[in-house]
């Protein structure tokens, strides 16, 4: 079982949390805009918070959106996300629309252009509460699907490796038994020819000793394998 597989699982697990955080960030953007618009002028602190939330939302989006050049995810994970279609084209479009509209309102707020600002913020609030929320929920499900895909592949690989190990141990046991039988037969034949077979008898004894040593190793391997299977 490779360390990279476990690494993929950890990254996807963290990504699920980050995608969930996008819901909180989008709502916080709207709240900040509503509060800033209620005041005569937005404070520097509120503008900074708005910029930070939009930037964080955009970075998470960059990691998960198909074809993104700014994604910081490993290439293997980007392929898996695309393979399971963790983010659909319509979801990707909705995410992009929120970022664009959020940036536009942010710029107008910073420049003091308040014309139709309240209407734009209300429209963004409606957008966040319905289509964006549905898209983000769907994306979380999609990344969960990618995680299930990685876990399933790991289990399949582990099962295949386990089967191969069991088969190898069984083959070694067969070979060890065959060698023991050959050595016993050789000893019997050597004893029949008396003095002339003494040297051959010694060789047969060495072969039998080798078979016994090999059998101890095989027994140890099987015991270790069974402990690992139960762990």
Residue pairs with C-beta under 8 A, 6 or more apart in sequence:
1 154
1 157
1 158
1 161
4 76
5 150
5 153
5 154
5 157
8 74
8 76
8 77
8 80
8 150
9 147
9 150
9 151
9 154
11 73
11 74
11 77
12 77
12 143
12 146
12 147
12 150
13 147
15 63
15 64
15 73
15 143
16 140
16 143
16 144
16 147
18 60
18 63
19 60
19 64
19 136
19 139
19 140
19 143
20 136
20 140
21 56
21 60
22 57
22 60
22 61
22 136
22 139
23 133
23 136
23 137
25 53
25 54
25 56
25 57
26 57
26 98
26 128
26 132
26 133
26 136
27 128
28 49
28 53
29 50
29 53
29 54
29 57
29 102
29 124
29 128
30 121
30 124
30 125
30 128
32 46
32 49
32 50
32 53
33 50
33 105
33 109
33 121
33 124
34 121
34 125
35 46
36 42
36 43
36 46
36 47
36 50
36 109
37 109
37 114
37 117
37 118
37 121
41 112
42 50
42 109
42 110
47 106
47 109
47 110
50 106
50 109
51 106
54 99
54 102
54 103
54 106
57 98
57 99
57 102
58 99
59 70
61 68
61 95
61 96
61 99
62 68
62 70
62 71
62 72
63 70
63 71
63 72
63 73
64 71
64 73
64 81
64 86
64 87
64 139
64 143
65 71
65 87
65 92
65 95
65 96
66 81
66 82
66 87
66 89
66 92
71 78
73 81
77 146
80 146
80 149
80 150
81 87
81 142
81 143
81 146
83 146
83 149
84 142
84 145
84 146
84 149
85 142
86 139
86 142
86 143
86 145
86 146
87 95
87 139
87 142
88 138
88 142
90 135
91 135
91 138
91 139
91 142
94 131
94 132
94 135
95 132
95 135
95 136
95 139
97 127
98 124
98 127
98 128
98 132
101 120
101 123
101 124
101 127
102 124
104 120
105 117
105 120
105 121
105 124
108 114
108 117
108 120
109 117
162 229
165 225
166 225
169 218
169 221
169 222
169 225
172 214
172 218
172 221
173 215
173 218
175 214
176 211
176 214
176 215
176 218
179 207
179 210
179 211
179 214
180 208
180 211
180 212
180 215
182 207
183 204
183 205
183 207
183 208
183 211
184 204
184 208
186 200
186 201
186 203
186 204
186 207
187 201
187 204
187 205
187 208
189 197
189 200
190 197
190 198
190 200
190 201
190 204
191 197
191 201
193 200
